[in-house]
Amino acid sequence: MKFRTEVDINASERKIGTDDCIFSIGSCFATEMHDKFSEGQIQSLNNPFGTIFNPYSINNAIQQIYDAKEYQESDLILANESYISLDHHSSFDSRFAKKSLEQIHKNIEESNQFLQNTSFVIITFGTSYIYEFLPKKKLVANCHKIPQKFFEKRFLSNQELTESINQTIDTLKDICKNDVQILFTVSPVRHTKDGIVENQLSKSKLITAIHESISIKENCHYLPIYELMMDDLRDYRFYKEDMIHPNSQAVQYIWEKFGNAYFTDETKLFINENNKILAALNHKTADEKNPKYQEFLEKINQKILGQQRKVKHKIFA
């Protein structure tokens, strides 16, 4: 007898190697994946504009990175006593325009260089909703807690969604490695503040637009992360206390499913060994000068050196 509907990720012909670069962008689930890659010492860069949820804003971010755009103070607005970029997450907000711009430019430069060596891109869409900042008639990535009266909320149209996705694909294929694999996912995090019915409509629009777009594109794939959470792990024991976000057990399950489909055997072993090393490094003692603890550290350092010889990039830096 079957007691649940298990969802699988189709095995990829192109596997992720130990020296591949992974770029991820989108909702907070993109960050969850990035954290797993980083723990496994795989080269990964995530959300250079901060957490972004809708396809229009993600496409805009990718385009600005591609163009190596230099934001000016005129691109910022002053609100809540902070200089704000409406293209970015609120983590870029600062009381000083120069500070905001420095962080924006640093991330754009770093991301531009990283994308040129990227073999896999993971894009996680969270919503079809978007907000227009009325004073500038500008579609924004984040509202930065500016009063609601300054915004108009609406769904992106199907044409806006597919155009954004198609432009994102074309831009990435131009800047990344020739055989870059672009993996699209829909975040399993429900945007309950929009309303339960509205959230379902929002997610369905995303799924439809992704499938319409990638059906005519090479090396573009859909990862059923949303379906894994909604159908395979359809139990609240796999959620955090807010009953919205996947807990660590759910993230680990999805990560293992992804790894089985996309990692080479060498990569699986490399990540597993690095996870063991990381767990050992997190072990603390009250007496760091204890000879046994020093011997323990030396054994860990030897394991790190052994792992380092397997890859070109620096690990456990």
C-alpha positions in Angstrom: 0.0 0.0 0.0 1.0 3.6 -0.7 0.5 6.1 2.1 1.7 9.2 0.2 2.2 10.6 -3.3 5.9 10.7 -3.8 7.3 13.3 -6.3 10.6 12.8 -8.1 12.9 15.2 -9.9 13.9 13.8 -13.3 17.6 12.9 -13.5 19.6 15.5 -15.4 21.9 14.5 -18.2 24.1 17.4 -17.3 25.4 16.9 -13.7 26.8 19.4 -11.3 30.6 18.8 -10.8 32.7 19.8 -7.8 34.1 22.9 -9.5 30.9 24.1 -11.1 29.6 27.6 -10.2 25.9 27.9 -9.1 24.0 31.2 -9.3 20.7 31.4 -7.5 18.2 34.2 -7.4 14.6 34.8 -6.2 12.6 34.0 -3.1 13.9 32.8 0.3 13.9 29.2 -1.0 16.7 30.2 -3.4 18.7 31.2 -0.3 17.9 27.8 1.3 19.5 26.1 -1.7 22.5 28.5 -1.7 23.1 27.7 2.0 23.2 24.0 1.2 25.7 24.5 -1.7 27.9 26.7 0.6 27.9 24.2 3.4 29.0 21.6 0.9 31.8 24.0 -0.3 30.4 24.3 -3.8 30.9 27.7 -5.4 27.6 29.5 -5.1 26.3 33.1 -5.3 22.8 34.1 -4.2 20.5 37.0 -4.5 22.9 39.9 -5.3 19.8 42.3 -5.1 18.5 40.7 -2.0 15.4 38.5 -1.8 13.2 39.1 -4.9 9.9 37.4 -5.5 8.4 38.2 -8.9 9.7 37.4 -12.5 9.6 41.0 -13.6 11.9 42.2 -10.9 14.2 39.2 -11.2 14.6 39.9 -14.9 15.4 43.5 -14.1 18.1 42.4 -11.7 19.7 40.0 -14.1 19.7 42.8 -16.8 21.3 45.3 -14.5 24.0 42.8 -13.6 24.5 42.0 -17.3 24.8 45.7 -18.1 27.1 46.3 -15.1 24.8 49.2 -14.3 26.2 52.1 -12.2 23.3 53.3 -10.0 23.3 57.0 -9.3 21.9 58.8 -6.3 19.0 59.9 -8.6 18.1 56.2 -8.9 17.4 56.2 -5.1 14.5 57.6 -3.2 14.6 59.0 0.4 12.0 57.5 2.6 11.8 56.6 6.3 15.1 58.5 6.7 16.9 56.0 4.5 18.1 56.0 0.9 16.3 53.3 -0.9 16.6 51.4 -4.2 13.2 50.2 -5.3 15.0 47.5 -7.4 16.6 46.0 -4.3 15.7 44.4 -1.0 15.5 46.6 2.1 18.8 45.2 3.3 20.4 47.7 1.0 18.7 50.7 2.7 21.0 53.1 4.4 21.0 56.6 6.0 23.8 57.5 3.6 23.3 57.3 -0.2 27.0 56.6 -0.8 26.8 53.5 1.5 23.8 52.1 -0.4 25.4 52.7 -3.8 28.7 51.1 -2.7 27.0 47.9 -1.7 24.8 47.8 -4.8 27.9 48.3 -7.1 30.0 45.8 -5.2 27.3 43.1 -5.7 26.7 43.9 -9.3 30.5 43.7 -10.1 30.9 40.5 -8.2 27.8 38.9 -9.8 28.8 39.9 -13.3 32.1 38.2 -12.9 30.5 35.1 -11.3 27.9 34.7 -14.0 30.5 34.5 -16.7 31.8 31.3 -15.1 28.4 29.9 -14.1 27.2 26.5 -15.3 23.9 26.3 -13.4 21.3 29.0 -12.5 18.5 28.3 -10.1 15.6 30.8 -10.3 12.9 30.6 -7.7 9.7 32.7 -8.3 7.5 33.4 -5.3 4.6 35.4 -6.6 2.9 36.8 -9.7 1.9 40.0 -7.8 3.8 43.2 -8.3 3.6 46.7 -6.9 3.8 50.0 -8.8 5.3 52.9 -7.0 2.9 55.6 -8.1 5.0 58.8 -7.6 7.5 57.4 -10.2 5.2 55.1 -12.1 7.8 52.3 -11.5 7.3 48.6 -10.9 9.3 47.7 -7.8 10.9 44.7 -6.2 10.2 45.7 -2.7 8.0 48.2 -0.9 10.5 48.9 1.9 7.6 49.6 4.4 6.6 52.7 2.6 2.9 53.5 3.2 0.5 51.5 1.0 -1.1 54.6 -0.4 1.9 55.1 -2.6 1.5 51.8 -4.4 -0.8 50.0 -6.6 -0.9 46.2 -6.4 -1.8 43.9 -9.3 -1.1 40.6 -11.0 1.6 40.6 -13.7 -0.2 39.6 -17.0 0.6 36.3 -18.7 2.4 38.3 -21.4 4.5 40.2 -18.8 5.4 37.0 -17.1 6.5 35.1 -20.2 8.3 38.1 -21.6 10.2 38.5 -18.3 11.1 34.8 -18.2 12.2 34.7 -21.9 14.3 37.8 -21.5 15.9 36.4 -18.4 16.8 33.2 -20.2 18.3 35.1 -23.2 20.4 37.3 -21.0 21.7 34.5 -18.9 22.6 32.5 -22.0 24.6 35.4 -23.3 26.7 36.0 -20.2 27.0 32.5 -18.7 28.9 29.5 -20.0 27.7 28.2 -23.4 26.0 25.1 -21.9 24.5 26.8 -18.9 21.5 25.0 -17.4 18.7 27.2 -16.2 16.5 25.6 -13.5 13.2 27.2 -12.7 11.3 26.6 -9.5 8.2 28.0 -7.8 8.7 28.7 -4.1 6.7 26.3 -1.8 6.2 29.2 0.7 2.6 30.3 0.6 2.0 34.1 0.5 -1.0 33.9 2.9 -1.1 37.6 3.4 -2.4 37.8 -0.2 -5.1 35.4 0.7 -5.2 31.6 0.2 -7.2 31.7 -3.0 -5.1 34.6 -4.4 -1.9 32.7 -3.5 -3.0 29.7 -5.4 -3.9 31.8 -8.4 -0.5 33.6 -8.2 1.4 30.3 -8.1 -0.6 28.8 -10.9 0.2 31.8 -13.1 3.9 31.3 -12.4 3.8 27.6 -13.2 1.9 28.1 -16.4 4.3 30.9 -17.6 7.4 28.9 -16.8 6.2 25.9 -18.8 5.1 28.1 -21.7 8.5 29.8 -21.8 10.9 26.8 -21.4 9.0 24.6 -23.9 10.8 26.6 -26.7 14.1 27.0 -25.0 17.1 24.7 -24.7 18.8 23.7 -21.4 15.9 25.1 -19.4 14.1 22.9 -16.9 11.4 23.0 -14.3 12.1 21.6 -10.8 8.9 20.5 -9.1 9.9 22.0 -5.7 6.4 23.4 -5.2 4.9 20.0 -5.9 7.3 18.2 -3.6 6.2 20.4 -0.7 2.5 20.5 -1.5 2.0 16.8 -2.5 4.9 14.7 -1.3 5.4 16.5 2.1 1.7 17.4 2.7 1.9 17.3 6.5 2.4 20.2 8.9 5.2 18.4 10.6 7.4 19.5 7.7 6.7 23.2 8.4 8.1 25.7 10.7 6.0 27.1 13.5 4.4 29.7 11.2 2.9 26.8 9.2 4.1 28.5 6.0 7.9 27.9 5.6 9.4 24.5 5.1 11.4 23.3 8.2 15.0 22.0 8.1 13.7 18.4 7.6 11.7 19.4 4.5 14.6 21.4 3.1 17.0 18.5 3.6 14.5 16.1 1.9 14.2 18.4 -1.1 18.0 18.9 -1.2 18.6 15.1 -1.3 16.0 14.7 -4.1 17.7 17.5 -6.0 21.2 16.0 -5.4 20.1 12.5 -6.6 19.0 14.1 -9.9 21.7 16.6 -10.5 25.0 15.7 -8.7 27.7 13.5 -10.0 28.8 10.7 -7.6 32.0 12.6 -7.0 30.0 15.7 -6.0 27.8 13.7 -3.6 30.9 12.3 -1.9 32.6 15.7 -1.8 29.6 17.4 -0.3 28.9 14.7 2.3 32.5 14.7 3.5 32.5 18.5 3.7 29.3 18.4 5.8 31.0 16.0 8.2 33.9 18.4 8.5 31.6 21.4 9.0 29.8 19.5 11.8 33.2 18.7 13.4 34.3 22.4 13.1 31.1 23.4 14.9 32.1 21.3 17.9 33.3 23.7 20.6 35.2 23.0 23.8 35.7 25.0 27.0 39.5 24.2 26.9 40.9 24.9 23.4 44.4 24.3 24.6 43.6 20.8 25.6 46.1 18.5 23.7 43.3 16.1 22.7 41.3 19.0 21.3 44.4 20.2 19.4 44.9 16.7 18.0 41.2 16.7 17.0 41.7 20.0 15.1 44.8 18.7 13.3 42.9 15.7 12.0 40.2 18.0 10.8 42.7 20.2 9.0 44.2 17.2 7.3 40.8 16.2 6.1 40.3 19.8 4.7 43.6 19.6 2.9 42.5 16.3 1.4 39.3 17.8 0.2 41.1 20.9 -1.1 43.2 18.8 -3.4 40.0 17.6 -5.2 39.0 21.1 -6.4 40.5 24.3 -7.8 38.6 26.8 -5.7 39.3 27.6 -2.1 37.2 25.7 0.5 36.5 26.4 4.2 37.9 29.9 3.6 
